[in-house]
Amino acid sequence: MKRFKLDNFVDRTCFILATVFGLGYLPERLGFKAGKGAGTLASIATVMLIQLPMLVHGASAVFASIVALMSFIIGMGIVGRADRYILKTVGSQPDHTGAVVSGDFNQNCWDGVVGQSVAGLPVFFLPKIFPTVTIGEQFFALFFLLVFFRFFDAVKPFGIKRIESLTKNETFNILFDDVVAAIYTIITVSCIPFLFYAYYHILTA
C-alpha cells in the first residue's frame, strides 16, 4: 500500500487551486497554445462563480474587499508551490508566446482570480454612491471592469511589466502585477463617466 505523504497532498492541492481546478489547462486541451487565455478564463470564472453570486445575495463592499484580500493571501501560499510542483512533475513548459519557462507558468492562473477580485470591487460600492443603482447596472459595470482588467493585464502598460521583477519574491510579483492592472482598471473606468459628462457639456455649450 502506497504511503500517504503530506507534502505530496499539499502540493497537489496547491496545484489544483492555482490552476483554478484545471481551468488553466483548458486552452491547450482545446488546441490553443499552452496557457493562452488561461488568465481570462480564471477572471471570467471569478465573475461568474464569486462576484455575480455575491451581487445577487447583496454582499457588502466590506465583504467583497475581504474576499479580494483573502484571494491574495491564498495566492501567496499556493502559486509558488504550484509552480514548483509543475516543474517537478512535468518540467519546463512553453508559455503562450512559445518560450520555454521554468516558472510563472501560464496554466497557473490564480493571479487572474486575484486581479478580477480587486477590479470588480467598485460594483459593490455603487449602492453607497448611487442608492438608485439597479442590479442590472451593477452586472453591466462588472462586465465593463472585466474587459478593461483583461486589457491592462494583457498589454501591461505604464510600468506593470516591471512589477514582475519588483521584489525577490516571485509569487508576490506575479500576484501584485495583476493587482496594479486592477487598480489601473478602476481608475480608468471611474474616469469614463466624467469624460463623457465633460464632452457632453462641451458639445452643448
C-alpha positions in Angstrom: 0.0 0.0 0.0 1.4 3.4 -1.0 2.2 5.6 2.0 0.4 8.9 2.3 2.7 11.8 2.0 1.5 15.1 3.4 3.9 17.2 1.2 2.5 15.5 -2.0 -1.1 16.1 -0.9 -0.4 19.8 -0.2 1.5 20.2 -3.5 -1.4 18.6 -5.4 -3.9 20.8 -3.6 -2.0 24.0 -4.3 -1.7 22.9 -8.0 -5.5 22.3 -8.2 -6.3 25.6 -6.7 -3.6 27.6 -8.6 -4.8 26.3 -11.9 -8.4 27.0 -10.8 -9.4 23.4 -10.8 -7.7 22.7 -14.0 -9.1 25.6 -15.9 -5.6 26.8 -16.7 -5.1 23.7 -18.9 -8.3 24.2 -20.9 -6.9 26.3 -23.7 -4.3 23.6 -24.7 -7.0 20.9 -24.3 -8.9 22.9 -26.9 -5.9 23.1 -29.3 -4.7 26.6 -28.4 -1.2 27.5 -27.2 -0.4 26.3 -23.7 -1.9 28.6 -21.2 -3.1 31.2 -23.7 -6.2 32.8 -22.3 -5.9 31.0 -19.0 -5.9 34.2 -17.1 -9.0 35.4 -18.9 -10.8 32.2 -18.1 -9.9 32.5 -14.5 -11.2 36.1 -14.4 -14.5 35.0 -16.1 -14.8 32.2 -13.6 -14.3 34.7 -10.7 -17.1 36.9 -12.1 -19.5 34.0 -12.7 -18.9 31.9 -9.6 -17.9 34.5 -7.0 -18.8 38.1 -7.9 -22.2 37.6 -9.5 -23.5 35.4 -6.7 -22.3 38.0 -4.2 -24.1 40.7 -6.1 -27.3 38.6 -6.2 -27.2 38.0 -2.5 -26.4 41.6 -1.7 -22.9 41.2 -0.4 -21.4 44.4 1.1 -18.4 46.2 -0.1 -16.6 45.2 3.0 -17.3 41.5 2.4 -16.1 41.8 -1.2 -12.9 43.5 -0.1 -12.3 40.7 2.4 -12.8 38.2 -0.4 -10.3 40.1 -2.6 -7.7 40.2 0.3 -8.2 36.5 1.0 -7.6 35.6 -2.7 -4.3 37.4 -2.5 -3.3 35.7 0.8 -4.3 32.3 -0.6 -2.4 33.1 -3.8 0.8 33.8 -1.7 0.5 30.3 -0.3 -0.3 28.3 -3.4 1.2 29.9 -6.5 4.9 29.4 -5.9 4.3 25.9 -4.6 2.1 25.0 -7.6 4.8 26.3 -10.0 7.4 24.1 -8.2 5.0 21.1 -8.5 4.6 21.6 -12.2 8.4 22.0 -12.7 9.0 18.8 -10.6 6.3 16.6 -12.3 6.3 17.9 -15.9 9.4 20.0 -16.3 9.9 23.3 -18.1 6.8 24.3 -20.2 6.3 26.6 -23.2 4.2 29.6 -22.4 1.6 31.3 -24.7 4.4 33.0 -26.6 6.2 29.7 -27.3 9.1 30.5 -24.9 10.1 27.6 -22.6 9.9 28.7 -19.0 10.6 27.1 -15.7 8.3 29.2 -13.5 5.3 31.6 -13.7 3.5 29.0 -15.8 0.5 30.4 -17.7 -1.5 27.4 -16.6 -1.1 28.6 -13.0 -3.8 31.3 -13.4 -4.7 32.2 -9.8 -3.4 35.7 -10.4 -6.4 36.2 -12.7 -8.7 35.4 -9.8 -6.8 37.9 -7.6 -6.8 40.7 -10.2 -10.5 40.3 -11.0 -11.4 40.2 -7.3 -9.8 43.6 -7.0 -11.0 45.0 -10.3 -14.6 44.1 -9.6 -14.7 45.9 -6.2 -16.3 49.2 -7.4 -19.6 47.5 -8.2 -20.1 46.7 -4.6 -19.5 50.3 -3.6 -22.1 51.6 -6.2 -25.2 51.3 -4.0 -23.4 53.5 -1.4 -22.6 56.2 -4.0 -25.7 55.8 -6.2 -28.6 54.5 -4.0 -30.9 54.0 -7.0 -28.5 51.8 -9.0 -30.1 48.6 -10.2 -28.5 45.1 -10.1 -28.6 45.1 -13.9 -26.5 48.2 -14.0 -24.1 46.6 -11.5 -23.9 43.5 -13.8 -23.0 45.8 -16.7 -20.4 47.6 -14.7 -18.8 44.3 -13.6 -18.6 43.2 -17.3 -17.1 46.5 -18.2 -14.5 46.2 -15.4 -13.7 42.6 -16.5 -13.0 43.8 -20.1 -10.7 46.6 -19.0 -8.9 44.5 -16.5 -8.1 41.8 -19.1 -6.8 44.6 -21.4 -4.5 46.1 -18.8 -3.3 42.6 -17.7 -2.6 41.5 -21.2 -1.0 44.7 -22.5 0.7 45.7 -19.2 1.2 49.4 -19.9 2.5 52.1 -17.6 5.2 50.0 -15.9 3.0 47.0 -15.0 5.6 44.7 -16.7 8.3 45.9 -14.4 6.4 44.8 -11.3 7.1 41.2 -12.4 10.6 41.8 -11.1 9.8 44.2 -8.4 10.9 42.1 -5.4 12.8 38.9 -4.9 9.5 37.1 -4.0 8.4 35.9 -7.4 4.9 34.9 -6.1 4.3 38.4 -4.8 5.4 39.9 -8.1 3.1 37.5 -10.1 0.1 38.5 -8.0 0.8 42.2 -7.5 1.2 43.0 -11.2 -2.5 41.9 -11.5 -3.5 44.0 -8.6 -1.8 47.0 -10.2 -3.6 46.2 -13.5 -6.9 46.1 -11.5 -6.1 49.5 -9.9 -5.5 51.0 -13.4 -8.8 49.4 -14.4 -10.7 51.0 -11.5 -9.1 54.5 -12.2 -9.8 54.3 -16.0 -13.4 53.1 -15.6 -14.1 55.7 -12.9 -12.9 58.5 -15.2 -15.0 57.5 -18.2 -18.4 58.9 -16.9 -16.7 62.2 -16.1 -15.1 62.3 -19.6 -18.5 61.7 -21.2 -20.0 64.4 -19.0 -17.4 66.9 -19.9 -17.6 66.0 -23.6 -21.4 66.4 -23.5 -21.2 69.8 -21.9 -18.6 71.0 -24.4 -20.9 69.9 -27.3 -23.9 71.6 -25.8 -22.2 74.8 -24.6 
